[in-house]
Amino acid sequence: MAKAATGSKGGARGGIATPVTLSPELADIVGKGPMPRSEIVSKMWEYIKKHELQNPENKREILADDKLEKIFGKKKATMFEMNKHLSAHVK
């Protein structure tokens, strides 16, 4: 019965809602953790938009500044790749 109660509270969202520890490089962009992955992604987009880092010709592409390059490991990444790169910076 405990499982049913957990499922009704959105147990499937547990992974994205569970606070995680951030690497120093990621914390430099989104702020001190721990925080849920959903909040990390939101804060990443705030940073990207604030610093106008989306490629104007292809909005799905993020052009990394010095801070984002530490996260992505390269000069640009697609918005779909971002979560893969973020996972290397959370515990």
PDB file with one MODEL, atoms N, CA, C and O in Angstrom:
MODEL        1
ATOM      1  N   MET A   1       0.822  -1.191   0.000  1.00  0.00           N
ATOM      2  CA  MET A   1       0.000   0.000   0.000  1.00  0.00           C
ATOM      3  C   MET A   1       0.868   1.257   0.000  1.00  0.00           C
ATOM      4  O   MET A   1       0.471   2.278  -0.561  1.00  0.00           O
ATOM      5  N   ALA A   2       2.038   1.198   0.617  1.00  0.00           N
ATOM      6  CA  ALA A   2       2.935   2.358   0.645  1.00  0.00           C
ATOM      7  C   ALA A   2       3.371   2.741  -0.765  1.00  0.00           C
ATOM      8  O   ALA A   2       3.545   3.921  -1.069  1.00  0.00           O
ATOM      9  N   LYS A   3       3.549   1.724  -1.634  1.00  0.00           N
ATOM     10  CA  LYS A   3       3.936   2.005  -3.015  1.00  0.00           C
ATOM     11  C   LYS A   3       2.860   2.803  -3.729  1.00  0.00           C
ATOM     12  O   LYS A   3       3.175   3.735  -4.469  1.00  0.00           O
ATOM     13  N   ALA A   4       1.615   2.463  -3.527  1.00  0.00           N
ATOM     14  CA  ALA A   4       0.513   3.172  -4.171  1.00  0.00           C
ATOM     15  C   ALA A   4       0.501   4.629  -3.732  1.00  0.00           C
ATOM     16  O   ALA A   4       0.259   5.524  -4.541  1.00  0.00           O
ATOM     17  N   ALA A   5       0.762   4.866  -2.453  1.00  0.00           N
ATOM     18  CA  ALA A   5       0.779   6.242  -1.954  1.00  0.00           C
ATOM     19  C   ALA A   5       1.922   7.020  -2.585  1.00  0.00           C
ATOM     20  O   ALA A   5       1.752   8.184  -2.947  1.00  0.00           O
ATOM     21  N   THR A   6       3.077   6.397  -2.719  1.00  0.00           N
ATOM     22  CA  THR A   6       4.223   7.058  -3.356  1.00  0.00           C
ATOM     23  C   THR A   6       3.906   7.381  -4.801  1.00  0.00           C
ATOM     24  O   THR A   6       4.206   8.479  -5.270  1.00  0.00           O
ATOM     25  N   GLY A   7       3.300   6.437  -5.520  1.00  0.00           N
ATOM     26  CA  GLY A   7       2.949   6.651  -6.919  1.00  0.00           C
ATOM     27  C   GLY A   7       1.968   7.787  -7.093  1.00  0.00           C
ATOM     28  O   GLY A   7       2.052   8.522  -8.077  1.00  0.00           O
ATOM     29  N   SER A   8       1.035   7.954  -6.162  1.00  0.00           N
ATOM     30  CA  SER A   8       0.050   9.011  -6.285  1.00  0.00           C
ATOM     31  C   SER A   8       0.661  10.388  -6.051  1.00  0.00           C
ATOM     32  O   SER A   8       0.072  11.401  -6.426  1.00  0.00           O
ATOM     33  N   LYS A   9       1.843  10.430  -5.429  1.00  0.00           N
ATOM     34  CA  LYS A   9       2.512  11.705  -5.198  1.00  0.00           C
ATOM     35  C   LYS A   9       3.498  12.030  -6.312  1.00  0.00           C
ATOM     36  O   LYS A   9       4.301  12.954  -6.177  1.00  0.00           O
ATOM     37  N   GLY A  10       3.448  11.288  -7.400  1.00  0.00           N
ATOM     38  CA  GLY A  10       4.337  11.563  -8.521  1.00  0.00           C
ATOM     39  C   GLY A  10       5.690  10.920  -8.359  1.00  0.00           C
ATOM     40  O   GLY A  10       6.708  11.555  -8.634  1.00  0.00           O
ATOM     41  N   GLY A  11       5.732   9.678  -7.922  1.00  0.00           N
ATOM     42  CA  GLY A  11       6.987   8.972  -7.723  1.00  0.00           C
ATOM     43  C   GLY A  11       7.864   8.960  -8.969  1.00  0.00           C
ATOM     44  O   GLY A  11       9.089   8.912  -8.859  1.00  0.00           O
ATOM     45  N   ALA A  12       7.262   9.001 -10.141  1.00  0.00           N
ATOM     46  CA  ALA A  12       8.029   9.013 -11.383  1.00  0.00           C
ATOM     47  C   ALA A  12       8.854  10.291 -11.513  1.00  0.00           C
ATOM     48  O   ALA A  12       9.871  10.303 -12.206  1.00  0.00           O
ATOM     49  N   ARG A  13       8.427  11.359 -10.854  1.00  0.00           N
ATOM     50  CA  ARG A  13       9.147  12.624 -10.915  1.00  0.00           C
ATOM     51  C   ARG A  13      10.261  12.678  -9.883  1.00  0.00           C
ATOM     52  O   ARG A  13      11.006  13.657  -9.845  1.00  0.00           O
ATOM     53  N   GLY A  14      10.397  11.675  -9.057  1.00  0.00           N
ATOM     54  CA  GLY A  14      11.385  11.682  -7.987  1.00  0.00           C
ATOM     55  C   GLY A  14      12.771  12.067  -8.447  1.00  0.00           C
ATOM     56  O   GLY A  14      13.454  12.827  -7.761  1.00  0.00           O
ATOM     57  N   GLY A  15      13.210  11.559  -9.600  1.00  0.00           N
ATOM     58  CA  GLY A  15      14.544  11.849 -10.092  1.00  0.00           C
ATOM     59  C   GLY A  15      14.766  13.318 -10.405  1.00  0.00           C
ATOM     60  O   GLY A  15      15.817  13.869 -10.080  1.00  0.00           O
ATOM     61  N   ILE A  16      13.794  13.953 -11.030  1.00  0.00           N
ATOM     62  CA  ILE A  16      13.952  15.351 -11.428  1.00  0.00           C
ATOM     63  C   ILE A  16      13.667  16.304 -10.267  1.00  0.00           C
ATOM     64  O   ILE A  16      14.134  17.443 -10.273  1.00  0.00           O
ATOM     65  N   ALA A  17      12.908  15.848  -9.274  1.00  0.00           N
ATOM     66  CA  ALA A  17      12.551  16.709  -8.151  1.00  0.00           C
ATOM     67  C   ALA A  17      13.494  16.552  -6.955  1.00  0.00           C
ATOM     68  O   ALA A  17      13.464  17.369  -6.035  1.00  0.00           O
ATOM     69  N   THR A  18      14.323  15.518  -6.960  1.00  0.00           N
ATOM     70  CA  THR A  18      15.241  15.273  -5.854  1.00  0.00           C
ATOM     71  C   THR A  18      16.419  16.239  -5.922  1.00  0.00           C
ATOM     72  O   THR A  18      17.076  16.325  -6.959  1.00  0.00           O
ATOM     73  N   PRO A  19      16.701  16.968  -4.844  1.00  0.00           N
ATOM     74  CA  PRO A  19      17.854  17.882  -4.858  1.00  0.00           C
ATOM     75  C   PRO A  19      19.170  17.126  -5.070  1.00  0.00           C
ATOM     76  O   PRO A  19      19.385  16.052  -4.508  1.00  0.00           O
ATOM     77  N   VAL A  20      20.030  17.706  -5.882  1.00  0.00           N
ATOM     78  CA  VAL A  20      21.339  17.116  -6.187  1.00  0.00           C
ATOM     79  C   VAL A  20      22.436  18.120  -5.828  1.00  0.00           C
ATOM     80  O   VAL A  20      22.194  19.323  -5.735  1.00  0.00           O
ATOM     81  N   THR A  21      23.643  17.596  -5.631  1.00  0.00           N
ATOM     82  CA  THR A  21      24.804  18.429  -5.337  1.00  0.00           C
ATOM     83  C   THR A  21      25.430  18.877  -6.655  1.00  0.00           C
ATOM     84  O   THR A  21      25.558  18.083  -7.587  1.00  0.00           O
ATOM     85  N   LEU A  22      25.819  20.147  -6.731  1.00  0.00           N
ATOM     86  CA  LEU A  22      26.351  20.725  -7.962  1.00  0.00           C
ATOM     87  C   LEU A  22      27.873  20.794  -7.938  1.00  0.00           C
ATOM     88  O   LEU A  22      28.481  20.966  -6.881  1.00  0.00           O
ATOM     89  N   SER A  23      28.477  20.659  -9.108  1.00  0.00           N
ATOM     90  CA  SER A  23      29.918  20.890  -9.221  1.00  0.00           C
ATOM     91  C   SER A  23      30.165  22.392  -9.036  1.00  0.00           C
ATOM     92  O   SER A  23      29.251  23.191  -9.242  1.00  0.00           O
ATOM     93  N   PRO A  24      31.374  22.785  -8.653  1.00  0.00           N
ATOM     94  CA  PRO A  24      31.673  24.221  -8.505  1.00  0.00           C
ATOM     95  C   PRO A  24      31.434  24.998  -9.802  1.00  0.00           C
ATOM     96  O   PRO A  24      30.998  26.148  -9.755  1.00  0.00           O
ATOM     97  N   GLU A  25      31.713  24.386 -10.961  1.00  0.00           N
ATOM     98  CA  GLU A  25      31.512  25.060 -12.247  1.00  0.00           C
ATOM     99  C   GLU A  25      30.032  25.329 -12.511  1.00  0.00           C
ATOM    100  O   GLU A  25      29.669  26.397 -13.003  1.00  0.00           O
ATOM    101  N   LEU A  26      29.183  24.359 -12.184  1.00  0.00           N
ATOM    102  CA  LEU A  26      27.746  24.535 -12.383  1.00  0.00           C
ATOM    103  C   LEU A  26      27.183  25.515 -11.368  1.00  0.00           C
ATOM    104  O   LEU A  26      26.339  26.342 -11.711  1.00  0.00           O
ATOM    105  N   ALA A  27      27.638  25.433 -10.127  1.00  0.00           N
ATOM    106  CA  ALA A  27      27.169  26.358  -9.091  1.00  0.00           C
ATOM    107  C   ALA A  27      27.520  27.800  -9.448  1.00  0.00           C
ATOM    108  O   ALA A  27      26.798  28.721  -9.067  1.00  0.00           O
ATOM    109  N   ASP A  28      28.610  28.008 -10.168  1.00  0.00           N
ATOM    110  CA  ASP A  28      29.016  29.341 -10.602  1.00  0.00           C
ATOM    111  C   ASP A  28      27.979  29.956 -11.547  1.00  0.00           C
ATOM    112  O   ASP A  28      27.876  31.179 -11.645  1.00  0.00           O
ATOM    113  N   ILE A  29      27.220  29.116 -12.235  1.00  0.00           N
ATOM    114  CA  ILE A  29      26.208  29.595 -13.181  1.00  0.00           C
ATOM    115  C   ILE A  29      24.827  29.680 -12.538  1.00  0.00           C
ATOM    116  O   ILE A  29      24.147  30.697 -12.673  1.00  0.00           O
ATOM    117  N   VAL A  30      24.404  28.628 -11.841  1.00  0.00           N
ATOM    118  CA  VAL A  30      23.022  28.547 -11.351  1.00  0.00           C
ATOM    119  C   VAL A  30      22.864  28.886  -9.877  1.00  0.00           C
ATOM    120  O   VAL A  30      21.737  29.006  -9.398  1.00  0.00           O
ATOM    121  N   GLY A  31      23.958  29.043  -9.148  1.00  0.00           N
ATOM    122  CA  GLY A  31      23.883  29.332  -7.721  1.00  0.00           C
ATOM    123  C   GLY A  31      24.185  28.094  -6.896  1.00  0.00           C
ATOM    124  O   GLY A  31      24.281  26.983  -7.418  1.00  0.00           O
ATOM    125  N   LYS A  32      24.330  28.307  -5.614  1.00  0.00           N
ATOM    126  CA  LYS A  32      24.690  27.218  -4.694  1.00  0.00           C
ATOM    127  C   LYS A  32      23.567  26.198  -4.605  1.00  0.00           C
ATOM    128  O   LYS A  32      22.387  26.549  -4.620  1.00  0.00           O
ATOM    129  N   GLY A  33      23.945  24.946  -4.514  1.00  0.00           N
ATOM    130  CA  GLY A  33      22.996  23.845  -4.379  1.00  0.00           C
ATOM    131  C   GLY A  33      22.878  23.443  -2.940  1.00  0.00           C
ATOM    132  O   GLY A  33      23.328  24.183  -2.064  1.00  0.00           O
ATOM    133  N   PRO A  34      22.304  22.322  -2.659  1.00  0.00           N
ATOM    134  CA  PRO A  34      21.665  21.417  -3.617  1.00  0.00           C
ATOM    135  C   PRO A  34      20.339  21.984  -4.131  1.00  0.00           C
ATOM    136  O   PRO A  34      19.684  22.786  -3.464  1.00  0.00           O
ATOM    137  N   MET A  35      19.964  21.545  -5.333  1.00  0.00           N
ATOM    138  CA  MET A  35      18.685  21.940  -5.921  1.00  0.00           C
ATOM    139  C   MET A  35      18.215  20.853  -6.880  1.00  0.00           C
ATOM    140  O   MET A  35      19.024  20.064  -7.369  1.00  0.00           O
ATOM    141  N   PRO A  36      16.912  20.805  -7.152  1.00  0.00           N
ATOM    142  CA  PRO A  36      16.381  19.792  -8.081  1.00  0.00           C
ATOM    143  C   PRO A  36      16.867  20.050  -9.511  1.00  0.00           C
ATOM    144  O   PRO A  36      17.143  21.186  -9.896  1.00  0.00           O
ATOM    145  N   ARG A  37      16.961  18.978 -10.274  1.00  0.00           N
ATOM    146  CA  ARG A  37      17.391  19.107 -11.669  1.00  0.00           C
ATOM    147  C   ARG A  37      16.491  20.056 -12.457  1.00  0.00           C
ATOM    148  O   ARG A  37      16.975  20.795 -13.315  1.00  0.00           O
ATOM    149  N   SER A  38      15.200  20.042 -12.180  1.00  0.00           N
ATOM    150  CA  SER A  38      14.273  20.925 -12.897  1.00  0.00           C
ATOM    151  C   SER A  38      14.638  22.394 -12.675  1.00  0.00           C
ATOM    152  O   SER A  38      14.551  23.203 -13.599  1.00  0.00           O
ATOM    153  N   GLU A  39      15.043  22.736 -11.461  1.00  0.00           N
ATOM    154  CA  GLU A  39      15.444  24.111 -11.158  1.00  0.00           C
ATOM    155  C   GLU A  39      16.784  24.443 -11.826  1.00  0.00           C
ATOM    156  O   GLU A  39      16.991  25.570 -12.275  1.00  0.00           O
ATOM    157  N   ILE A  40      17.687  23.467 -11.890  1.00  0.00           N
ATOM    158  CA  ILE A  40      18.978  23.669 -12.557  1.00  0.00           C
ATOM    159  C   ILE A  40      18.745  24.029 -14.018  1.00  0.00           C
ATOM    160  O   ILE A  40      19.334  24.982 -14.527  1.00  0.00           O
ATOM    161  N   VAL A  41      17.889  23.270 -14.693  1.00  0.00           N
ATOM    162  CA  VAL A  41      17.611  23.519 -16.106  1.00  0.00           C
ATOM    163  C   VAL A  41      16.980  24.902 -16.285  1.00  0.00           C
ATOM    164  O   VAL A  41      17.347  25.631 -17.206  1.00  0.00           O
ATOM    165  N   SER A  42      16.038  25.268 -15.415  1.00  0.00           N
ATOM    166  CA  SER A  42      15.413  26.591 -15.497  1.00  0.00           C
ATOM    167  C   SER A  42      16.438  27.700 -15.345  1.00  0.00           C
ATOM    168  O   SER A  42      16.419  28.677 -16.094  1.00  0.00           O
ATOM    169  N   LYS A  43      17.334  27.551 -14.374  1.00  0.00           N
ATOM    170  CA  LYS A  43      18.352  28.573 -14.143  1.00  0.00           C
ATOM    171  C   LYS A  43      19.372  28.620 -15.273  1.00  0.00           C
ATOM    172  O   LYS A  43      19.897  29.688 -15.587  1.00  0.00           O
ATOM    173  N   MET A  44      19.655  27.480 -15.885  1.00  0.00           N
ATOM    174  CA  MET A  44      20.543  27.461 -17.050  1.00  0.00           C
ATOM    175  C   MET A  44      19.924  28.281 -18.180  1.00  0.00           C
ATOM    176  O   MET A  44      20.610  29.077 -18.821  1.00  0.00           O
ATOM    177  N   TRP A  45      18.625  28.085 -18.423  1.00  0.00           N
ATOM    178  CA  TRP A  45      17.964  28.840 -19.488  1.00  0.00           C
ATOM    179  C   TRP A  45      17.919  30.329 -19.161  1.00  0.00           C
ATOM    180  O   TRP A  45      18.061  31.160 -20.058  1.00  0.00           O
ATOM    181  N   GLU A  46      17.726  30.675 -17.899  1.00  0.00           N
ATOM    182  CA  GLU A  46      17.771  32.092 -17.513  1.00  0.00           C
ATOM    183  C   GLU A  46      19.129  32.681 -17.876  1.00  0.00           C
ATOM    184  O   GLU A  46      19.209  33.771 -18.442  1.00  0.00           O
ATOM    185  N   TYR A  47      20.192  31.957 -17.550  1.00  0.00           N
ATOM    186  CA  TYR A  47      21.559  32.407 -17.826  1.00  0.00           C
ATOM    187  C   TYR A  47      21.784  32.533 -19.340  1.00  0.00           C
ATOM    188  O   TYR A  47      22.331  33.531 -19.808  1.00  0.00           O
ATOM    189  N   ILE A  48      21.365  31.529 -20.091  1.00  0.00           N
ATOM    190  CA  ILE A  48      21.553  31.516 -21.548  1.00  0.00           C
ATOM    191  C   ILE A  48      20.835  32.708 -22.185  1.00  0.00           C
ATOM    192  O   ILE A  48      21.396  33.389 -23.044  1.00  0.00           O
ATOM    193  N   LYS A  49      19.602  32.953 -21.763  1.00  0.00           N
ATOM    194  CA  LYS A  49      18.828  34.063 -22.339  1.00  0.00           C
ATOM    195  C   LYS A  49      19.371  35.418 -21.893  1.00  0.00           C
ATOM    196  O   LYS A  49      19.443  36.348 -22.697  1.00  0.00           O
ATOM    197  N   LYS A  50      19.750  35.539 -20.628  1.00  0.00           N
ATOM    198  CA  LYS A  50      20.283  36.795 -20.108  1.00  0.00           C
ATOM    199  C   LYS A  50      21.551  37.211 -20.855  1.00  0.00           C
ATOM    200  O   LYS A  50      21.761  38.396 -21.115  1.00  0.00           O
ATOM    201  N   HIS A  51      22.390  36.238 -21.198  1.00  0.00           N
ATOM    202  CA  HIS A  51      23.653  36.519 -21.868  1.00  0.00           C
ATOM    203  C   HIS A  51      23.577  36.326 -23.397  1.00  0.00           C
ATOM    204  O   HIS A  51      24.596  36.341 -24.087  1.00  0.00           O
ATOM    205  N   GLU A  52      22.340  36.143 -23.908  1.00  0.00           N
ATOM    206  CA  GLU A  52      22.085  36.012 -25.344  1.00  0.00           C
ATOM    207  C   GLU A  52      23.009  34.977 -25.999  1.00  0.00           C
ATOM    208  O   GLU A  52      23.710  35.273 -26.967  1.00  0.00           O
ATOM    209  N   LEU A  53      22.991  33.761 -25.448  1.00  0.00           N
ATOM    210  CA  LEU A  53      23.883  32.701 -25.906  1.00  0.00           C
ATOM    211  C   LEU A  53      23.224  31.714 -26.872  1.00  0.00           C
ATOM    212  O   LEU A  53      23.849  30.733 -27.274  1.00  0.00           O
ATOM    213  N   GLN A  54      21.958  31.969 -27.247  1.00  0.00           N
ATOM    214  CA  GLN A  54      21.334  31.119 -28.263  1.00  0.00           C
ATOM    215  C   GLN A  54      21.780  31.620 -29.634  1.00  0.00           C
ATOM    216  O   GLN A  54      21.821  32.827 -29.876  1.00  0.00           O
ATOM    217  N   ASN A  55      22.111  30.697 -30.524  1.00  0.00           N
ATOM    218  CA  ASN A  55      22.485  31.051 -31.884  1.00  0.00           C
ATOM    219  C   ASN A  55      21.268  31.698 -32.544  1.00  0.00           C
ATOM    220  O   ASN A  55      20.223  31.055 -32.642  1.00  0.00           O
ATOM    221  N   PRO A  56      21.370  32.955 -33.002  1.00  0.00           N
ATOM    222  CA  PRO A  56      20.206  33.620 -33.597  1.00  0.00           C
ATOM    223  C   PRO A  56      19.706  32.931 -34.871  1.00  0.00           C
ATOM    224  O   PRO A  56      18.535  33.069 -35.225  1.00  0.00           O
ATOM    225  N   GLU A  57      20.571  32.200 -35.555  1.00  0.00           N
ATOM    226  CA  GLU A  57      20.183  31.507 -36.784  1.00  0.00           C
ATOM    227  C   GLU A  57      19.607  30.120 -36.514  1.00  0.00           C
ATOM    228  O   GLU A  57      18.911  29.559 -37.360  1.00  0.00           O
ATOM    229  N   ASN A  58      19.896  29.567 -35.332  1.00  0.00           N
ATOM    230  CA  ASN A  58      19.388  28.248 -34.950  1.00  0.00           C
ATOM    231  C   ASN A  58      19.186  28.258 -33.439  1.00  0.00           C
ATOM    232  O   ASN A  58      20.111  27.959 -32.684  1.00  0.00           O
ATOM    233  N   LYS A  59      17.988  28.599 -33.000  1.00  0.00           N
ATOM    234  CA  LYS A  59      17.693  28.790 -31.567  1.00  0.00           C
ATOM    235  C   LYS A  59      17.917  27.525 -30.741  1.00  0.00           C
ATOM    236  O   LYS A  59      18.009  27.600 -29.516  1.00  0.00           O
ATOM    237  N   ARG A  60      18.006  26.366 -31.393  1.00  0.00           N
ATOM    238  CA  ARG A  60      18.247  25.127 -30.649  1.00  0.00           C
ATOM    239  C   ARG A  60      19.709  24.980 -30.251  1.00  0.00           C
ATOM    240  O   ARG A  60      20.055  24.094 -29.470  1.00  0.00           O
ATOM    241  N   GLU A  61      20.563  25.843 -30.781  1.00  0.00           N
ATOM    242  CA  GLU A  61      21.996  25.757 -30.519  1.00  0.00           C
ATOM    243  C   GLU A  61      22.406  26.808 -29.486  1.00  0.00           C
ATOM    244  O   GLU A  61      22.017  27.973 -29.575  1.00  0.00           O
ATOM    245  N   ILE A  62      23.199  26.372 -28.508  1.00  0.00           N
ATOM    246  CA  ILE A  62      23.689  27.258 -27.459  1.00  0.00           C
ATOM    247  C   ILE A  62      25.171  27.519 -27.715  1.00  0.00           C
ATOM    248  O   ILE A  62      25.964  26.584 -27.832  1.00  0.00           O
ATOM    249  N   LEU A  63      25.533  28.789 -27.799  1.00  0.00           N
ATOM    250  CA  LEU A  63      26.914  29.193 -28.027  1.00  0.00           C
ATOM    251  C   LEU A  63      27.538  29.456 -26.663  1.00  0.00           C
ATOM    252  O   LEU A  63      27.170  30.414 -25.983  1.00  0.00           O
ATOM    253  N   ALA A  64      28.466  28.621 -26.270  1.00  0.00           N
ATOM    254  CA  ALA A  64      29.012  28.659 -24.910  1.00  0.00           C
ATOM    255  C   ALA A  64      29.960  29.832 -24.700  1.00  0.00           C
ATOM    256  O   ALA A  64      30.837  30.100 -25.521  1.00  0.00           O
ATOM    257  N   ASP A  65      29.764  30.528 -23.578  1.00  0.00           N
ATOM    258  CA  ASP A  65      30.758  31.491 -23.118  1.00  0.00           C
ATOM    259  C   ASP A  65      31.762  30.705 -22.273  1.00  0.00           C
ATOM    260  O   ASP A  65      31.701  29.477 -22.231  1.00  0.00           O
ATOM    261  N   ASP A  66      32.680  31.395 -21.604  1.00  0.00           N
ATOM    262  CA  ASP A  66      33.705  30.695 -20.817  1.00  0.00           C
ATOM    263  C   ASP A  66      33.109  29.784 -19.748  1.00  0.00           C
ATOM    264  O   ASP A  66      33.591  28.671 -19.539  1.00  0.00           O
ATOM    265  N   LYS A  67      32.050  30.259 -19.066  1.00  0.00           N
ATOM    266  CA  LYS A  67      31.437  29.456 -17.994  1.00  0.00           C
ATOM    267  C   LYS A  67      30.736  28.217 -18.554  1.00  0.00           C
ATOM    268  O   LYS A  67      30.893  27.119 -18.021  1.00  0.00           O
ATOM    269  N   LEU A  68      29.968  28.394 -19.624  1.00  0.00           N
ATOM    270  CA  LEU A  68      29.253  27.251 -20.198  1.00  0.00           C
ATOM    271  C   LEU A  68      30.195  26.258 -20.863  1.00  0.00           C
ATOM    272  O   LEU A  68      29.909  25.062 -20.907  1.00  0.00           O
ATOM    273  N   GLU A  69      31.307  26.745 -21.377  1.00  0.00           N
ATOM    274  CA  GLU A  69      32.266  25.832 -21.999  1.00  0.00           C
ATOM    275  C   GLU A  69      32.819  24.840 -20.972  1.00  0.00           C
ATOM    276  O   GLU A  69      33.158  23.710 -21.323  1.00  0.00           O
ATOM    277  N   LYS A  70      32.912  25.257 -19.709  1.00  0.00           N
ATOM    278  CA  LYS A  70      33.351  24.345 -18.642  1.00  0.00           C
ATOM    279  C   LYS A  70      32.321  23.239 -18.419  1.00  0.00           C
ATOM    280  O   LYS A  70      32.679  22.130 -18.020  1.00  0.00           O
ATOM    281  N   ILE A  71      31.052  23.532 -18.673  1.00  0.00           N
ATOM    282  CA  ILE A  71      29.980  22.547 -18.502  1.00  0.00           C
ATOM    283  C   ILE A  71      29.876  21.648 -19.735  1.00  0.00           C
ATOM    284  O   ILE A  71      29.813  20.424 -19.617  1.00  0.00           O
ATOM    285  N   PHE A  72      29.858  22.269 -20.919  1.00  0.00           N
ATOM    286  CA  PHE A  72      29.667  21.525 -22.166  1.00  0.00           C
ATOM    287  C   PHE A  72      30.935  20.828 -22.644  1.00  0.00           C
ATOM    288  O   PHE A  72      30.860  19.797 -23.313  1.00  0.00           O
ATOM    289  N   GLY A  73      32.088  21.376 -22.310  1.00  0.00           N
ATOM    290  CA  GLY A  73      33.340  20.822 -22.799  1.00  0.00           C
ATOM    291  C   GLY A  73      33.622  21.173 -24.254  1.00  0.00           C
ATOM    292  O   GLY A  73      34.528  20.614 -24.872  1.00  0.00           O
ATOM    293  N   LYS A  74      32.839  22.106 -24.798  1.00  0.00           N
ATOM    294  CA  LYS A  74      33.024  22.557 -26.178  1.00  0.00           C
ATOM    295  C   LYS A  74      32.384  23.921 -26.360  1.00  0.00           C
ATOM    296  O   LYS A  74      31.707  24.414 -25.458  1.00  0.00           O
ATOM    297  N   LYS A  75      32.592  24.539 -27.522  1.00  0.00           N
ATOM    298  CA  LYS A  75      32.135  25.905 -27.791  1.00  0.00           C
ATOM    299  C   LYS A  75      30.629  26.032 -28.017  1.00  0.00           C
ATOM    300  O   LYS A  75      30.061  27.103 -27.806  1.00  0.00           O
ATOM    301  N   LYS A  76      29.982  24.949 -28.441  1.00  0.00           N
ATOM    302  CA  LYS A  76      28.531  25.003 -28.633  1.00  0.00           C
ATOM    303  C   LYS A  76      27.921  23.633 -28.421  1.00  0.00           C
ATOM    304  O   LYS A  76      28.574  22.600 -28.569  1.00  0.00           O
ATOM    305  N   ALA A  77      26.634  23.660 -28.067  1.00  0.00           N
ATOM    306  CA  ALA A  77      25.886  22.424 -27.839  1.00  0.00           C
ATOM    307  C   ALA A  77      24.426  22.698 -28.169  1.00  0.00           C
ATOM    308  O   ALA A  77      23.972  23.840 -28.114  1.00  0.00           O
ATOM    309  N   THR A  78      23.698  21.645 -28.509  1.00  0.00           N
ATOM    310  CA  THR A  78      22.267  21.831 -28.755  1.00  0.00           C
ATOM    311  C   THR A  78      21.529  21.791 -27.420  1.00  0.00           C
ATOM    312  O   THR A  78      22.047  21.295 -26.420  1.00  0.00           O
ATOM    313  N   MET A  79      20.328  22.317 -27.426  1.00  0.00           N
ATOM    314  CA  MET A  79      19.533  22.302 -26.198  1.00  0.00           C
ATOM    315  C   MET A  79      19.241  20.862 -25.766  1.00  0.00           C
ATOM    316  O   MET A  79      19.013  20.607 -24.583  1.00  0.00           O
ATOM    317  N   PHE A  80      19.246  19.932 -26.704  1.00  0.00           N
ATOM    318  CA  PHE A  80      18.991  18.528 -26.387  1.00  0.00           C
ATOM    319  C   PHE A  80      20.204  17.885 -25.705  1.00  0.00           C
ATOM    320  O   PHE A  80      20.050  16.974 -24.891  1.00  0.00           O
ATOM    321  N   GLU A  81      21.396  18.355 -26.035  1.00  0.00           N
ATOM    322  CA  GLU A  81      22.624  17.837 -25.421  1.00  0.00           C
ATOM    323  C   GLU A  81      22.845  18.395 -24.020  1.00  0.00           C
ATOM    324  O   GLU A  81      23.569  17.801 -23.222  1.00  0.00           O
ATOM    325  N   MET A  82      22.228  19.526 -23.722  1.00  0.00           N
ATOM    326  CA  MET A  82      22.496  20.214 -22.462  1.00  0.00           C
ATOM    327  C   MET A  82      22.311  19.301 -21.246  1.00  0.00           C
ATOM    328  O   MET A  82      23.171  19.277 -20.366  1.00  0.00           O
ATOM    329  N   ASN A  83      21.219  18.560 -21.182  1.00  0.00           N
ATOM    330  CA  ASN A  83      20.968  17.701 -20.014  1.00  0.00           C
ATOM    331  C   ASN A  83      22.044  16.640 -19.849  1.00  0.00           C
ATOM    332  O   ASN A  83      22.417  16.303 -18.725  1.00  0.00           O
ATOM    333  N   LYS A  84      22.547  16.110 -20.961  1.00  0.00           N
ATOM    334  CA  LYS A  84      23.624  15.120 -20.899  1.00  0.00           C
ATOM    335  C   LYS A  84      24.866  15.753 -20.263  1.00  0.00           C
ATOM    336  O   LYS A  84      25.510  15.139 -19.413  1.00  0.00           O
ATOM    337  N   HIS A  85      25.197  16.961 -20.669  1.00  0.00           N
ATOM    338  CA  HIS A  85      26.371  17.648 -20.128  1.00  0.00           C
ATOM    339  C   HIS A  85      26.143  18.024 -18.659  1.00  0.00           C
ATOM    340  O   HIS A  85      27.074  17.965 -17.856  1.00  0.00           O
ATOM    341  N   LEU A  86      24.921  18.405 -18.309  1.00  0.00           N
ATOM    342  CA  LEU A  86      24.624  18.766 -16.916  1.00  0.00           C
ATOM    343  C   LEU A  86      24.792  17.560 -15.990  1.00  0.00           C
ATOM    344  O   LEU A  86      25.247  17.711 -14.856  1.00  0.00           O
ATOM    345  N   SER A  87      24.433  16.383 -16.457  1.00  0.00           N
ATOM    346  CA  SER A  87      24.480  15.204 -15.594  1.00  0.00           C
ATOM    347  C   SER A  87      25.896  14.908 -15.100  1.00  0.00           C
ATOM    348  O   SER A  87      26.071  14.291 -14.049  1.00  0.00           O
ATOM    349  N   ALA A  88      26.903  15.345 -15.852  1.00  0.00           N
ATOM    350  CA  ALA A  88      28.299  15.149 -15.419  1.00  0.00           C
ATOM    351  C   ALA A  88      28.686  16.102 -14.300  1.00  0.00           C
ATOM    352  O   ALA A  88      29.749  15.957 -13.696  1.00  0.00           O
ATOM    353  N   HIS A  89      27.820  17.087 -14.018  1.00  0.00           N
ATOM    354  CA  HIS A  89      28.139  18.111 -13.007  1.00  0.00           C
ATOM    355  C   HIS A  89      27.214  18.062 -11.789  1.00  0.00           C
ATOM    356  O   HIS A  89      27.179  19.002 -10.996  1.00  0.00           O
ATOM    357  N   VAL A  90      26.468  16.972 -11.644  1.00  0.00           N
ATOM    358  CA  VAL A  90      25.599  16.804 -10.470  1.00  0.00           C
ATOM    359  C   VAL A  90      25.835  15.434  -9.839  1.00  0.00           C
ATOM    360  O   VAL A  90      26.229  14.483 -10.514  1.00  0.00           O
ATOM    361  N   LYS A  91      25.588  15.352  -8.545  1.00  0.00           N
ATOM    362  CA  LYS A  91      25.699  14.082  -7.812  1.00  0.00           C
ATOM    363  C   LYS A  91      24.421  13.840  -7.048  1.00  0.00           C
ATOM    364  O   LYS A  91      24.295  12.826  -6.360  1.00  0.00           O
TER     365      LYS A  91
ENDMDL
END
